Amino acid sequence: MRNLVYLAAVASLAGCLSEAKYNQKYAEKYCEEWAACGVATECPIDSTGTSAEDDGSCDFDRKAANDCLKGEWTCSDGLEGYNFPETPAACDNVCGGGGGGTTPEDTGSAG
């Protein structure tokens, strides 16, 4: 019985965030931040959380996904006159060691 309670507690801490649900929540968050940064173009991520270059392969890390969504997002002005959302570092680990965060350079939207 104690093991069942422990397992339930661990599951609740990690959340029930699936890869598909994360992709949807990431898309919503990214597009919110895109608008907050004052970018004049349409958000480059569709409602499923994918971009044009997404190859679909992912070794999903639920903890990194939760940390990504709850982390601090900022606006980067790395390209002169062009702001875009800068994702938390945890986003880079959502798909196992990199590739979770998306920037305009990744999507071909810069410029």
C-alpha positions in Angstrom: 0.0 0.0 0.0 2.8 2.4 0.9 4.4 1.8 -2.5 1.1 2.7 -4.2 0.9 6.0 -2.3 4.6 6.7 -3.1 4.0 6.0 -6.8 0.9 8.2 -6.9 2.9 11.0 -5.2 5.7 10.7 -7.7 3.3 10.7 -10.6 1.6 13.8 -9.4 4.9 15.7 -9.0 5.9 14.9 -12.5 2.4 15.7 -13.8 0.5 13.9 -16.4 2.1 15.9 -19.2 2.3 13.8 -22.4 4.4 14.8 -25.4 1.3 15.7 -27.4 -0.1 17.9 -24.5 3.3 19.5 -24.1 3.5 20.4 -27.7 0.1 22.1 -27.5 1.0 23.9 -24.3 4.4 24.9 -25.7 2.7 26.3 -28.9 0.3 28.4 -26.8 3.1 29.7 -24.5 5.4 30.4 -27.4 2.8 32.4 -29.3 1.8 34.3 -26.2 5.4 35.3 -25.7 5.8 36.0 -29.4 3.0 38.6 -29.1 4.3 39.9 -25.8 7.7 40.6 -27.5 5.9 42.7 -30.0 6.8 40.7 -33.1 4.8 42.0 -36.0 4.7 38.6 -37.9 2.5 35.6 -37.3 3.7 33.1 -34.7 5.8 30.5 -36.6 4.6 27.6 -34.5 1.2 26.0 -35.3 -1.3 24.9 -32.7 0.3 21.4 -32.4 3.6 22.9 -31.3 5.5 22.1 -34.4 7.5 24.2 -36.8 8.3 23.6 -40.5 11.6 21.9 -39.7 10.4 19.6 -36.9 11.3 16.0 -37.8 9.0 14.5 -35.2 11.7 12.5 -33.4 11.8 13.1 -29.6 13.1 11.3 -26.5 10.5 13.1 -24.4 11.6 14.3 -20.9 8.5 15.1 -18.9 10.4 17.0 -16.1 12.2 19.2 -18.6 8.9 19.9 -20.4 7.3 21.0 -17.1 10.4 23.2 -16.3 10.2 24.7 -19.8 6.6 25.7 -19.5 7.0 27.1 -16.0 10.4 28.7 -16.5 11.2 32.4 -17.2 10.7 33.4 -20.9 12.3 36.6 -22.0 12.4 38.7 -25.2 15.7 38.6 -27.0 16.8 41.4 -29.3 19.7 39.4 -30.6 18.8 40.5 -34.1 18.9 44.2 -34.4 15.3 45.6 -34.5 13.8 42.2 -34.2 12.6 40.8 -30.8 11.6 37.1 -30.3 10.9 34.8 -27.4 13.9 33.3 -25.7 12.9 30.0 -24.1 14.1 28.8 -20.7 17.2 26.5 -20.8 15.0 23.5 -19.8 13.2 23.7 -23.2 16.5 22.6 -24.8 16.3 19.3 -22.9 12.7 18.3 -23.6 13.6 16.1 -26.5 16.6 14.4 -24.8 19.6 16.7 -24.7 18.6 19.5 -27.0 16.4 20.7 -29.7 13.3 21.6 -27.6 13.6 25.3 -27.8 12.7 27.1 -31.0 14.0 30.4 -32.2 13.3 32.3 -35.4 16.6 31.0 -36.8 15.3 27.5 -36.3 12.0 28.2 -38.1 13.4 30.4 -40.9 11.3 33.3 -39.8 14.2 35.7 -39.1 14.9 38.4 -41.5 
